[in-house]
Amino acid sequence: MKGIFIAYNQAYNEEIVELLESCGQRGYTKWEEIGGRGSTDGEPHLGNHAWPTQNHALFTAVPDDKVDGIMRLLKEKDEAGSDLGIRAYVWDIERHL
């Protein structure tokens, strides 16, 4: 089992959940209204007067065989709207309840 952490521009809110559902992935935990700044480019998303945009983040635990498909679709979405920004990270999950 793998964990995928996805940080994304708030504009993608429904689209990220729909992407997961299209891959047969139902469960997730989501955080809204979080700040962030890309490591190499892009504008900060801090939710303040100077930088009003914010990010959301989502974590989902997925079977190993779903990871590549989900990551491919996230990459395609990011490349299609690169000004908005999506970052995704995959972790091994050693145990879960």
HELIX and SHEET records of a PDB file:
HELIX    1   1 GLN A   10  TYR A   12  5                                   3    
HELIX    2   2 ASN A   13  SER A   22  1                                  10    
HELIX    3   3 ASP A   64  ALA A   80  1                                  17    
SHEET    1   A 4 THR A  29  ILE A  34  0                                        
SHEET    2   A 4 ASN A  55  VAL A  62 -1                                        
SHEET    3   A 4 LYS A   2  ASN A   9 -1                                        
SHEET    4   A 4 ILE A  86  ASP A  92 -1                                        
END                                                                             
